[in-house]
Amino acid sequence: MRIARFAHGGRAGIGRIEDGEVVVLDAVDVLAGVSAAPTGVRLPLGDVRLLAPVPRPPKFFGIGFNYRSHLAETGRAEPGFPVFFNKQSTCVTGPFDPIVLPDVSDMVDWEGELGVVIGREARGLAAAEAPGVVAGYLVVNDVSTRDWQMRSPTMTLGKSFDTHGPIGPWLVTPDEVGDPHDLTLRTWLNGEQVQDARTDEMVFDVWTQIATLSQACTLEPGDVITTGTPAGVGVAHTPPRFLRPGDVVRVEVDRVGAIENPVVRRREGR
């Protein structure tokens, strides 16, 4: 099942994606495992604006250096322990909304990734138990402001600028995705493919990531874990490439979907 948040006619709603349409739901809380019958209203997908499936995650975790191809392009050794960081939840934006370049940096980069959404409270999990707490999957662009990221070993500030967490286009339930380690992940910049990888290239797989985080803190419904980026990020190009106004970044994960975000200069008040 694919569950989306959307705007239509000045209102926001939740619906199931089916045959190119949004089937509007009366009330649904997928993260809590509660379903509801459709109202019978079906809207063409092209008539709605898709919103971030999780508008304000309780926690938004990222992981660094988790694809072997990315380690190779950056000249780093394989880490012995997952390198987690936080993205502040105010960075979240919709799957087709603009990525806003801040005035304080010209080093904003793309990172196409597979994201996981937690569906129930969990603490102290073993890796074998991790699949049971997943609500679903989505696509993430872990937009990174590189100079701010490199100023601190925590990386948090460089990962947390407003609009630098596009997610979506919807939440896809585990039964539809199947094995999250058997997916293709691709990123395009202005139509040029810049990333192409398989999710089985991860150093620490999805279940290990969930289990490790759950040892440190209670995972809650709506928490997002973005599981790492492969080779092809802008900072690793020669010379480095960074996002500029007018660019368009598309990230696609098979069986999950695609997000596509235009890049704009900072707007007034942002």
KACOR-V859838 format. One record per run of one state. SS is the DSSP state (~ for helix, > for strand, _ for the rest). FROM is the first residue (numbers start at 1). TO is the last residue. If there is no record, write none. Layout:
BEGIN
<<SS:FROM:TO> <SS:FROM:TO>>
END
This chain:
BEGIN
<<_:1:1> <>:2:8> <_:9:10> <>:11:18> <_:19:20> <>:21:25> <_:26:28> <>:29:29> <~:30:32> <_:33:33> <>:34:34> <_:35:37> <>:38:44> <~:45:47> <_:48:48> <>:49:51> <_:52:59> <>:60:64> <_:65:66> <>:67:67> <~:68:74> <_:75:82> <>:83:86> <_:87:88> <~:89:91> <>:92:93> <_:94:98> <>:99:101> <_:102:107> <>:108:109> <_:110:111> <>:112:118> <_:119:121> <>:122:122> <_:123:126> <~:127:133> <>:134:142> <_:143:143> <>:144:145> <~:146:150> <_:151:155> <~:156:159> <_:160:164> <>:165:172> <_:173:173> <~:174:177> <_:178:183> <>:184:189> <_:190:191> <>:192:198> <~:199:201> <>:202:202> <_:203:205> <~:206:216> <_:217:218> <>:219:219> <_:220:223> <>:224:226> <_:227:233> <~:234:236> <_:237:247> <>:248:253> <_:254:256> <>:257:265> <_:266:270>>
END
